[in-house]
Amino acid sequence: MNLQHTQLLVSVRNCAEIAPAITGGCEILDFKDPARGALGQVDESTLEMVLEYCQQSSVTIPLSMALGELCEWKTEQKSLKFPSEIAYLKLGFSQCSESRLWVKEWRNLIQSIEESSGHQHQWIAVAYADWKRADSLSPFEILEAASENRCAGLLIDTFSKQNGRLLDLLSPDFLSELIELARSRELIVALAGSLRIQDLEILADLGPDIIGIRGAACLGHSRTSEIQESAVRTFRKQMNFRQKSMQSG
């Protein structure tokens, strides 16, 4: 059982969603386009606007960004420059299960981005609870690769948002073993995947470093709806309650 403070990450898609997320209690602000998949990358113009908004509004919490899937970087022309204000960069590995070169391609992408950007980022490797559906590697394989490639952390998420939520796909025992191993490799651990308030009792016992939400922060729990300050606040309040219960119990 881990009794350290768990941070709340909220994924936003535009400037209008930033204030509700932060006012509601978000501690890590993540930029993601939910219409483009589990790790949909926002376009360059949106990124420029949200970063300008954060600067003008004196946003001081850490910033994060989804970069999509490694396979997309081989087929799409994307900018390799990301500003230093973005602390965390997240990347998934769908369609990589049959590739013998995915780790090398990942290393090359990290090097290209950091050379183009002129600085290093904290990389978050994304493992999928439904990795077979995603044609990805198992969470334990992603964990080992993350450890060997100076990543800051591991995110366990769901690839298909119609194929079950995180706790439908992975048991608490599986997640506990994964978290313990990640910590032994000095990786921060984030959990996401259509999480709901009712999941927090189990999540509090697992004690991840970060819990990430999108749908639970939106109107009607729909990840493509708008972020609601009240939804974020309710989720954060319940996180605090569960954490205090664990500490006092």
Protein Blocks (a to p, Z undefined) as FASTA:
>chain_A
ZZbdcddddddfbfklmmmmmmnopabdcdddfknojklccdfklmmmmmmmmmmnopab
dcdddebjfklmmmpccdfbdcfklmbacddfehklmpcklmmmmmmmmmmmmmmnopac
dddddddfklmlnopacfklmmmmmmmnopabdcdddfblknopfklmpcfklmmmmmmm
mmmnopacddeehiafklmmmmmmnopabdcdfklmpghhiakbccdfklmmmmmmmmmm
mmmmmmmZZ
